[in-house]
Amino acid sequence: YASRQYLDAKIRTFVDFLREAVPKALAEDEAALCPSARP
């Protein structure tokens, strides 16, 4: 996507939030769907 230098502050904040939230949500969903995969 466009350089972060040219993004509005609210868009930059939202992108940063997604970069943190999405991997956590995916990991939690995977753990819920495959309980035997995690000890």
PDB file of N, CA, C and O in Angstrom, chain B, residues numbered from 101:
ATOM      1  N   TYR B 101       0.835  -1.180   0.000  1.00  0.00           N
ATOM      2  CA  TYR B 101       0.000   0.000   0.000  1.00  0.00           C
ATOM      3  C   TYR B 101       0.875   1.237   0.000  1.00  0.00           C
ATOM      4  O   TYR B 101       2.102   1.139   0.003  1.00  0.00           O
ATOM      5  N   ALA B 102       0.253   2.385  -0.003  1.00  0.00           N
ATOM      6  CA  ALA B 102       1.007   3.640  -0.073  1.00  0.00           C
ATOM      7  C   ALA B 102       1.952   3.778   1.117  1.00  0.00           C
ATOM      8  O   ALA B 102       1.750   3.169   2.168  1.00  0.00           O
ATOM      9  N   SER B 103       2.964   4.575   0.931  1.00  0.00           N
ATOM     10  CA  SER B 103       3.911   4.810   2.010  1.00  0.00           C
ATOM     11  C   SER B 103       3.188   5.347   3.233  1.00  0.00           C
ATOM     12  O   SER B 103       2.284   6.174   3.115  1.00  0.00           O
ATOM     13  N   ARG B 104       3.587   4.879   4.396  1.00  0.00           N
ATOM     14  CA  ARG B 104       2.926   5.313   5.634  1.00  0.00           C
ATOM     15  C   ARG B 104       3.126   6.801   5.879  1.00  0.00           C
ATOM     16  O   ARG B 104       2.377   7.411   6.642  1.00  0.00           O
ATOM     17  N   GLN B 105       4.103   7.374   5.253  1.00  0.00           N
ATOM     18  CA  GLN B 105       4.367   8.806   5.410  1.00  0.00           C
ATOM     19  C   GLN B 105       3.175   9.638   4.944  1.00  0.00           C
ATOM     20  O   GLN B 105       2.937  10.726   5.468  1.00  0.00           O
ATOM     21  N   TYR B 106       2.426   9.137   3.965  1.00  0.00           N
ATOM     22  CA  TYR B 106       1.343   9.909   3.368  1.00  0.00           C
ATOM     23  C   TYR B 106      -0.043   9.534   3.890  1.00  0.00           C
ATOM     24  O   TYR B 106      -1.043  10.070   3.412  1.00  0.00           O
ATOM     25  N   LEU B 107      -0.121   8.625   4.862  1.00  0.00           N
ATOM     26  CA  LEU B 107      -1.410   8.222   5.395  1.00  0.00           C
ATOM     27  C   LEU B 107      -1.861   9.163   6.503  1.00  0.00           C
ATOM     28  O   LEU B 107      -1.039   9.711   7.238  1.00  0.00           O
ATOM     29  N   ASP B 108      -3.180   9.347   6.617  1.00  0.00           N
ATOM     30  CA  ASP B 108      -3.724  10.100   7.742  1.00  0.00           C
ATOM     31  C   ASP B 108      -3.387   9.377   9.037  1.00  0.00           C
ATOM     32  O   ASP B 108      -3.173   8.164   9.043  1.00  0.00           O
ATOM     33  N   ALA B 109      -3.342  10.121  10.124  1.00  0.00           N
ATOM     34  CA  ALA B 109      -3.010   9.535  11.422  1.00  0.00           C
ATOM     35  C   ALA B 109      -4.013   8.456  11.808  1.00  0.00           C
ATOM     36  O   ALA B 109      -3.621   7.425  12.355  1.00  0.00           O
ATOM     37  N   LYS B 110      -5.301   8.670  11.536  1.00  0.00           N
ATOM     38  CA  LYS B 110      -6.303   7.674  11.918  1.00  0.00           C
ATOM     39  C   LYS B 110      -6.135   6.388  11.121  1.00  0.00           C
ATOM     40  O   LYS B 110      -6.360   5.300  11.651  1.00  0.00           O
ATOM     41  N   ILE B 111      -5.740   6.498   9.849  1.00  0.00           N
ATOM     42  CA  ILE B 111      -5.511   5.306   9.040  1.00  0.00           C
ATOM     43  C   ILE B 111      -4.270   4.575   9.534  1.00  0.00           C
ATOM     44  O   ILE B 111      -4.269   3.349   9.638  1.00  0.00           O
ATOM     45  N   ARG B 112      -3.219   5.322   9.836  1.00  0.00           N
ATOM     46  CA  ARG B 112      -1.987   4.726  10.350  1.00  0.00           C
ATOM     47  C   ARG B 112      -2.262   3.995  11.663  1.00  0.00           C
ATOM     48  O   ARG B 112      -1.761   2.891  11.875  1.00  0.00           O
ATOM     49  N   THR B 113      -3.053   4.604  12.540  1.00  0.00           N
ATOM     50  CA  THR B 113      -3.395   3.981  13.814  1.00  0.00           C
ATOM     51  C   THR B 113      -4.186   2.700  13.582  1.00  0.00           C
ATOM     52  O   THR B 113      -3.942   1.690  14.242  1.00  0.00           O
ATOM     53  N   PHE B 114      -5.132   2.737  12.648  1.00  0.00           N
ATOM     54  CA  PHE B 114      -5.941   1.560  12.347  1.00  0.00           C
ATOM     55  C   PHE B 114      -5.083   0.433  11.781  1.00  0.00           C
ATOM     56  O   PHE B 114      -5.261  -0.725  12.157  1.00  0.00           O
ATOM     57  N   VAL B 115      -4.164   0.754  10.891  1.00  0.00           N
ATOM     58  CA  VAL B 115      -3.268  -0.256  10.324  1.00  0.00           C
ATOM     59  C   VAL B 115      -2.398  -0.871  11.423  1.00  0.00           C
ATOM     60  O   VAL B 115      -2.206  -2.087  11.454  1.00  0.00           O
ATOM     61  N   ASP B 116      -1.877  -0.044  12.314  1.00  0.00           N
ATOM     62  CA  ASP B 116      -1.079  -0.560  13.428  1.00  0.00           C
ATOM     63  C   ASP B 116      -1.913  -1.485  14.310  1.00  0.00           C
ATOM     64  O   ASP B 116      -1.435  -2.533  14.745  1.00  0.00           O
ATOM     65  N   PHE B 117      -3.169  -1.090  14.575  1.00  0.00           N
ATOM     66  CA  PHE B 117      -4.066  -1.924  15.373  1.00  0.00           C
ATOM     67  C   PHE B 117      -4.280  -3.277  14.698  1.00  0.00           C
ATOM     68  O   PHE B 117      -4.204  -4.318  15.351  1.00  0.00           O
ATOM     69  N   LEU B 118      -4.546  -3.263  13.396  1.00  0.00           N
ATOM     70  CA  LEU B 118      -4.772  -4.516  12.680  1.00  0.00           C
ATOM     71  C   LEU B 118      -3.540  -5.409  12.706  1.00  0.00           C
ATOM     72  O   LEU B 118      -3.653  -6.628  12.832  1.00  0.00           O
ATOM     73  N   ARG B 119      -2.364  -4.804  12.587  1.00  0.00           N
ATOM     74  CA  ARG B 119      -1.128  -5.598  12.583  1.00  0.00           C
ATOM     75  C   ARG B 119      -0.937  -6.322  13.907  1.00  0.00           C
ATOM     76  O   ARG B 119      -0.314  -7.383  13.944  1.00  0.00           O
ATOM     77  N   GLU B 120      -1.462  -5.767  14.993  1.00  0.00           N
ATOM     78  CA  GLU B 120      -1.375  -6.431  16.293  1.00  0.00           C
ATOM     79  C   GLU B 120      -2.546  -7.372  16.534  1.00  0.00           C
ATOM     80  O   GLU B 120      -2.360  -8.474  17.051  1.00  0.00           O
ATOM     81  N   ALA B 121      -3.738  -6.953  16.168  1.00  0.00           N
ATOM     82  CA  ALA B 121      -4.947  -7.691  16.524  1.00  0.00           C
ATOM     83  C   ALA B 121      -5.169  -8.934  15.667  1.00  0.00           C
ATOM     84  O   ALA B 121      -5.609  -9.963  16.180  1.00  0.00           O
ATOM     85  N   VAL B 122      -4.875  -8.856  14.384  1.00  0.00           N
ATOM     86  CA  VAL B 122      -5.195  -9.971  13.491  1.00  0.00           C
ATOM     87  C   VAL B 122      -4.409 -11.239  13.841  1.00  0.00           C
ATOM     88  O   VAL B 122      -5.025 -12.301  13.938  1.00  0.00           O
ATOM     89  N   PRO B 123      -3.097 -11.193  14.035  1.00  0.00           N
ATOM     90  CA  PRO B 123      -2.389 -12.434  14.390  1.00  0.00           C
ATOM     91  C   PRO B 123      -2.890 -13.047  15.702  1.00  0.00           C
ATOM     92  O   PRO B 123      -2.986 -14.269  15.817  1.00  0.00           O
ATOM     93  N   LYS B 124      -3.207 -12.204  16.689  1.00  0.00           N
ATOM     94  CA  LYS B 124      -3.737 -12.716  17.956  1.00  0.00           C
ATOM     95  C   LYS B 124      -5.078 -13.396  17.741  1.00  0.00           C
ATOM     96  O   LYS B 124      -5.317 -14.481  18.269  1.00  0.00           O
ATOM     97  N   ALA B 125      -5.955 -12.764  16.969  1.00  0.00           N
ATOM     98  CA  ALA B 125      -7.275 -13.336  16.708  1.00  0.00           C
ATOM     99  C   ALA B 125      -7.151 -14.656  15.954  1.00  0.00           C
ATOM    100  O   ALA B 125      -7.867 -15.610  16.258  1.00  0.00           O
ATOM    101  N   LEU B 126      -6.256 -14.720  14.978  1.00  0.00           N
ATOM    102  CA  LEU B 126      -6.063 -15.961  14.228  1.00  0.00           C
ATOM    103  C   LEU B 126      -5.532 -17.069  15.133  1.00  0.00           C
ATOM    104  O   LEU B 126      -5.963 -18.217  15.028  1.00  0.00           O
ATOM    105  N   ALA B 127      -4.607 -16.733  16.013  1.00  0.00           N
ATOM    106  CA  ALA B 127      -4.059 -17.733  16.925  1.00  0.00           C
ATOM    107  C   ALA B 127      -5.131 -18.244  17.883  1.00  0.00           C
ATOM    108  O   ALA B 127      -5.198 -19.441  18.164  1.00  0.00           O
ATOM    109  N   GLU B 128      -5.969 -17.337  18.386  1.00  0.00           N
ATOM    110  CA  GLU B 128      -7.044 -17.750  19.289  1.00  0.00           C
ATOM    111  C   GLU B 128      -8.056 -18.631  18.560  1.00  0.00           C
ATOM    112  O   GLU B 128      -8.521 -19.627  19.114  1.00  0.00           O
ATOM    113  N   ASP B 129      -8.398 -18.274  17.333  1.00  0.00           N
ATOM    114  CA  ASP B 129      -9.338 -19.084  16.558  1.00  0.00           C
ATOM    115  C   ASP B 129      -8.758 -20.466  16.280  1.00  0.00           C
ATOM    116  O   ASP B 129      -9.465 -21.469  16.379  1.00  0.00           O
ATOM    117  N   GLU B 130      -7.485 -20.519  15.935  1.00  0.00           N
ATOM    118  CA  GLU B 130      -6.854 -21.807  15.659  1.00  0.00           C
ATOM    119  C   GLU B 130      -6.844 -22.671  16.911  1.00  0.00           C
ATOM    120  O   GLU B 130      -7.092 -23.875  16.841  1.00  0.00           O
ATOM    121  N   ALA B 131      -6.557 -22.060  18.060  1.00  0.00           N
ATOM    122  CA  ALA B 131      -6.540 -22.810  19.314  1.00  0.00           C
ATOM    123  C   ALA B 131      -7.939 -23.325  19.651  1.00  0.00           C
ATOM    124  O   ALA B 131      -8.084 -24.431  20.171  1.00  0.00           O
ATOM    125  N   ALA B 132      -8.964 -22.529  19.359  1.00  0.00           N
ATOM    126  CA  ALA B 132     -10.335 -22.948  19.644  1.00  0.00           C
ATOM    127  C   ALA B 132     -10.777 -24.075  18.705  1.00  0.00           C
ATOM    128  O   ALA B 132     -11.507 -24.976  19.116  1.00  0.00           O
ATOM    129  N   LEU B 133     -10.339 -24.023  17.452  1.00  0.00           N
ATOM    130  CA  LEU B 133     -10.746 -25.036  16.482  1.00  0.00           C
ATOM    131  C   LEU B 133      -9.959 -26.331  16.629  1.00  0.00           C
ATOM    132  O   LEU B 133     -10.477 -27.409  16.336  1.00  0.00           O
ATOM    133  N   CYS B 134      -8.726 -26.235  17.075  1.00  0.00           N
ATOM    134  CA  CYS B 134      -7.854 -27.407  17.197  1.00  0.00           C
ATOM    135  C   CYS B 134      -7.292 -27.479  18.615  1.00  0.00           C
ATOM    136  O   CYS B 134      -6.108 -27.210  18.818  1.00  0.00           O
ATOM    137  N   PRO B 135      -8.112 -27.834  19.591  1.00  0.00           N
ATOM    138  CA  PRO B 135      -7.616 -27.833  20.975  1.00  0.00           C
ATOM    139  C   PRO B 135      -6.484 -28.834  21.208  1.00  0.00           C
ATOM    140  O   PRO B 135      -5.682 -28.651  22.124  1.00  0.00           O
ATOM    141  N   SER B 136      -6.406 -29.893  20.389  1.00  0.00           N
ATOM    142  CA  SER B 136      -5.335 -30.873  20.572  1.00  0.00           C
ATOM    143  C   SER B 136      -3.998 -30.372  20.047  1.00  0.00           C
ATOM    144  O   SER B 136      -2.961 -30.964  20.348  1.00  0.00           O
ATOM    145  N   ALA B 137      -3.998 -29.291  19.265  1.00  0.00           N
ATOM    146  CA  ALA B 137      -2.755 -28.765  18.705  1.00  0.00           C
ATOM    147  C   ALA B 137      -1.918 -28.063  19.762  1.00  0.00           C
ATOM    148  O   ALA B 137      -0.697 -27.971  19.635  1.00  0.00           O
ATOM    149  N   ARG B 138      -2.568 -27.572  20.796  1.00  0.00           N
ATOM    150  CA  ARG B 138      -1.852 -26.872  21.875  1.00  0.00           C
ATOM    151  C   ARG B 138      -1.872 -27.733  23.132  1.00  0.00           C
ATOM    152  O   ARG B 138      -2.892 -28.347  23.445  1.00  0.00           O
ATOM    153  N   PRO B 139      -0.766 -27.784  23.847  1.00  0.00           N
ATOM    154  CA  PRO B 139      -0.743 -28.593  25.078  1.00  0.00           C
ATOM    155  C   PRO B 139      -1.593 -27.993  26.182  1.00  0.00           C
ATOM    156  O   PRO B 139      -1.675 -28.556  27.274  1.00  0.00           O
TER     157      PRO B 139
END
